[in-house]
Amino acid sequence: MTAQPLRPPFGSVLASHMAVASYQGGQWSASEILPVAPIELSPAAHVLHYASTFFEGFKAFRRTDGSVHVFRMDRHIARMRQSARLLVLPEPDPVQLADMVRAVIDRCRDAVPEAPGALYLRPLLIGTTANIGAAATPALEASLLVLASPVWDYFAGGMKPLRILVDDQHTRSAAQMGMVKTGGNYAAAMGPTLAARAQYQVDQVLFCPAGEVQETGAANFLLLREGHLMTRSLDSTFLHGVSRDSLIPLARDQGVDVSERVFTVEEMLAWAKTGEAALSGTAAVLAGVGTLIHRGTEHRVGNGEVGPLTRALRAQLVAIQQGDAPDRHGWLERI
Ligand SMILES: Cc1ncc(COP(=O)(O)O)c(C=O)c1O
């Protein structure tokens, strides 16, 4: 009998090497590939006081022929540059950052797991200027790092239907900052998420400020039923997911009618009676929701299981990512 491979929790293990570049005097240094090790940082570093930080997350996949392909790196780099602009931090150079990602994948090639695993890429940028009086002054020095982590299932338990608390009291982030992938947004969602977990044993919180459905702490939210998909239209209040942006054209390719619009908790609960609900994101791919809990009442989504449309759409995206279906949209780059 062969031993089961060890599958550490998502993100808990780093691959051996990282890429590093620094910004000083108005320009980026050449990047280097280094063994993963603690980094040196002044205790007065801007990031430690004023949260000048943002990051990205995307995946590279190993095919059965051994080749490795990264998924929609250009979109993640564009989103990273948008985060930089909105946080008034130095923008990573897109050509340099893409080369850093390629170099990390190449150096850590042996660490890319076979399907259904992937190598998760985590670029991050931090403000390093040493000045504890800089609450209203941007960091003029920064470090850019690209980490990698072999990953398997994001949600322990794989395809089990998720329990989600519908929270119409809190916001996940400041309204203009939702589209920025910055640490402060995750810190802000932590308290409500842990409280919801303790009180309702939920997997995630769906933030619905003013009764309008937005997103969860780490994924976008989609409603599905035969021939229809509905998700919130893009605005500054939530993260513009690359998975969302991939699932929509895949659905449209098959004639599914996609509505991107603002919708309310009441509309969602009405849809959920007979339809499906799912979370989309790089980590979760497309994860079915089985139960929505709103103001103390449990609402079953469809029959409470992961729905067939969710499974089918997820399988299509995974097939493209793993090279089992043609990449008609040109989303993959071989490294
Ligand atoms: C808050 C939030 N929303 C949505 C997403 C989904 O984005 P993507 O599909 O680009 O991974 C993520 C994951 O990065 C996230 O952290």
The ligand as a Tripos MOL2 file, in Angstrom:
@<TRIPOS>MOLECULE
LIG
   16    16     1     0     0
SMALL
NO_CHARGES

@<TRIPOS>ATOM
      1 C1        -11.3700   39.5080   -0.5310 C.3       1 LIG1
      2 C2        -11.2080   38.6520   -1.7150 C.ar      1 LIG1
      3 N1        -12.1860   38.6250   -2.6370 N.ar      1 LIG1
      4 C3        -12.0980   37.8780   -3.7440 C.ar      1 LIG1
      5 C4        -10.9900   37.0860   -3.9790 C.ar      1 LIG1
      6 C5        -10.9170   36.2840   -5.2340 C.3       1 LIG1
      7 O1         -9.9590   36.8260   -6.1070 O.3       1 LIG1
      8 P1         -9.2330   35.9190   -7.1750 P.3       1 LIG1
      9 O2        -10.2810   35.1960   -7.9240 O.co2     1 LIG1
     10 O3         -8.4640   36.8680   -8.0080 O.co2     1 LIG1
     11 O4         -8.3480   34.9870   -6.4060 O.co2     1 LIG1
     12 C6         -9.9540   37.0560   -3.0460 C.ar      1 LIG1
     13 C7         -8.7710   36.2230   -3.2650 C.2       1 LIG1
     14 O5         -7.7640   36.6950   -3.6630 O.2       1 LIG1
     15 C8        -10.0570   37.8630   -1.8860 C.ar      1 LIG1
     16 O6         -9.0850   37.8770   -0.9660 O.3       1 LIG1
@<TRIPOS>BOND
     1     1     2 1
     2     2     3 ar
     3     2    15 ar
     4     3     4 ar
     5     4     5 ar
     6     5     6 1
     7     5    12 ar
     8     6     7 1
     9     7     8 1
    10     8     9 2
    11     8    10 1
    12     8    11 1
    13    12    13 1
    14    12    15 ar
    15    13    14 2
    16    15    16 1
@<TRIPOS>SUBSTRUCTURE
     1 LIG1         1 GROUP 0 **** ****
